[in-house]
Amino acid sequence: MVVRMPAPVLRDKKSKSYWLRKRVPARYRDIVGRGEVWRSLETEDERIATVRCASLSLELETEWEKRFEARRAGLPDPVTQNLPETRLSPKQTFALAGECYREYLEQHAHYSTAQAEEAAKAHKRKSRPVVYQPNWQLITYWNEILGFLERKKLNLDIDSRNNCARLFPCNGARDRGSGAAGQW
């Protein structure tokens, strides 16, 4: 089996800074919350970028494996377990929910409207509620919200997490891309 070393890439033609573009293996996708990650290598020199790319790639894979093993053993996530619990104001919660939603839209931008509705229905069927709530966003998008918080390295108290889920605007017109998406 041949293992390819990741190579630094330019994010777009205008960019001079190199980036790591790494495919997330299928076994880690639930933990990472996406199929591909991009990280800035913070350099314009290709030789330095190549070294940083290999180092960062190894760090990411090590982190994903630790998180995978912790989840499989039923332990708390090692990335967020030692973070202090944060309580957000309503304004901060609103801003965080908006950022989470914009990231969600970016991840699912390639879906057509029919694909998006089918994916939402399938997601809703397989979701398991963490807490009994009549709020379907909390139940349906809970894993995406928790994944977003983990990627941002935030450990919110339960009230702030629930409020963030309630403000996650995946309903009606916003979910179908009628132009209101992302407008808070």
C-alpha positions in Angstrom: 0.0 0.0 0.0 1.4 3.4 -1.0 0.8 6.3 1.3 1.0 9.7 -0.3 2.4 12.7 1.7 0.1 15.6 1.5 1.4 18.5 -0.6 0.8 22.2 0.1 -1.7 23.9 -2.2 -2.6 27.5 -3.0 -6.2 28.1 -2.0 -7.0 30.2 -5.1 -5.1 31.9 -7.9 -4.9 35.2 -6.0 -3.6 33.7 -2.8 0.2 33.6 -2.2 -0.1 31.7 1.1 0.1 27.9 1.1 -2.6 25.6 2.6 -2.9 22.0 3.7 -5.9 20.4 2.0 -6.6 17.0 3.6 -9.3 14.5 3.0 -10.8 13.2 6.2 -10.9 9.3 6.3 -14.4 7.9 6.5 -13.9 6.5 10.0 -13.2 10.0 11.3 -15.9 12.0 9.4 -18.5 11.8 12.2 -15.9 13.2 14.7 -14.5 15.9 12.4 -17.9 16.8 10.9 -16.7 17.1 7.3 -15.0 15.2 4.5 -12.1 17.6 3.9 -10.2 20.1 6.1 -8.2 23.1 5.0 -5.5 24.7 7.3 -3.3 27.6 6.6 0.4 26.9 6.6 1.0 30.6 7.1 3.9 30.9 4.6 4.5 31.9 1.0 7.7 29.7 0.8 7.0 26.4 -0.8 9.8 24.6 1.0 8.7 25.7 4.4 5.1 24.9 3.4 6.1 21.3 2.5 7.6 20.7 5.9 4.7 22.4 7.8 2.2 20.4 5.6 3.7 17.0 6.7 3.9 18.1 10.4 0.3 19.5 10.4 -1.0 16.4 8.6 0.5 14.1 11.2 -0.9 16.3 14.1 -4.4 16.2 12.6 -4.3 12.4 12.1 -3.1 11.9 15.7 -5.8 14.1 17.0 -8.5 12.3 15.0 -7.3 8.9 16.2 -7.4 10.0 19.8 -10.9 11.4 19.5 -12.0 8.2 17.6 -10.6 5.9 20.3 -12.1 8.1 23.1 -15.5 8.0 21.4 -15.3 4.2 20.9 -14.4 3.7 24.6 -17.3 6.0 25.7 -14.9 8.6 27.1 -15.2 12.4 26.8 -13.6 14.1 23.8 -9.9 14.7 24.6 -9.9 17.9 22.6 -12.7 19.6 24.6 -12.8 17.8 27.9 -10.3 20.1 29.7 -11.7 23.3 28.4 -13.6 25.5 30.9 -17.3 25.5 30.5 -18.5 28.7 29.0 -21.8 30.5 29.4 -22.8 32.7 26.5 -24.9 35.8 26.5 -28.0 35.7 24.2 -26.1 38.0 21.7 -23.1 35.7 21.7 -25.3 32.7 21.3 -27.0 34.3 18.3 -23.7 35.1 16.7 -22.3 31.6 17.2 -25.5 30.0 15.8 -25.1 32.2 12.7 -21.5 31.1 12.3 -22.5 27.5 12.7 -25.2 27.8 10.2 -23.0 29.5 7.6 -20.5 26.7 8.0 -23.3 24.2 7.6 -24.4 25.9 4.3 -20.8 25.8 3.0 -20.6 22.1 3.7 -23.8 21.4 1.9 -23.6 24.0 -0.9 -23.2 21.4 -3.6 -26.6 19.8 -2.9 -29.5 20.7 -5.1 -32.7 21.6 -3.4 -34.1 18.1 -3.8 -30.9 16.5 -2.5 -30.8 18.9 0.5 -34.4 18.1 1.4 -33.8 14.3 1.1 -30.6 14.6 3.2 -32.4 16.6 5.9 -35.2 13.9 6.0 -32.6 11.1 6.2 -30.7 12.9 8.8 -33.9 13.6 10.8 -34.8 9.8 10.7 -31.4 8.7 12.0 -31.0 11.3 14.7 -31.4 10.4 18.3 -32.5 13.1 20.7 -30.1 13.8 23.5 -32.7 15.5 25.6 -36.5 15.3 25.1 -37.4 18.6 23.4 -40.2 19.4 21.0 -37.6 21.6 19.1 -36.7 19.5 16.1 -33.5 21.6 15.3 -32.1 20.5 18.7 -32.7 16.9 17.8 -31.9 16.9 14.1 -28.8 19.1 14.1 -27.4 18.3 17.5 -24.4 16.4 16.2 -23.5 19.1 13.7 -23.7 21.7 16.4 -21.6 19.7 18.8 -19.0 19.0 16.0 -18.9 22.8 15.2 -18.3 23.6 18.9 -15.5 20.9 19.1 -13.8 22.3 16.0 -14.0 25.8 17.6 -12.7 24.3 20.8 -15.6 25.6 22.8 -17.2 23.8 25.8 -20.5 25.5 26.4 -22.8 24.9 29.3 -26.0 23.0 28.5 -28.2 26.1 28.4 -25.9 27.8 25.9 -25.7 24.6 23.8 -29.5 24.3 23.7 -30.0 28.0 22.9 -27.5 27.7 20.0 -29.4 24.7 18.7 -32.7 26.6 19.0 -31.3 29.5 17.0 -29.9 27.3 14.3 -32.1 28.6 11.4 -32.8 25.4 9.5 -36.4 25.9 9.0 -38.7 26.5 6.0 -37.5 29.1 3.6 -34.0 29.3 5.0 -33.4 25.5 4.6 -34.5 25.6 0.9 -32.3 28.5 -0.1 -34.9 31.0 -0.9 -32.5 33.9 -0.4 -33.2 34.3 3.3 -30.4 31.8 4.2 -27.8 33.4 6.3 -29.7 36.6 6.8 -30.1 37.1 10.5 
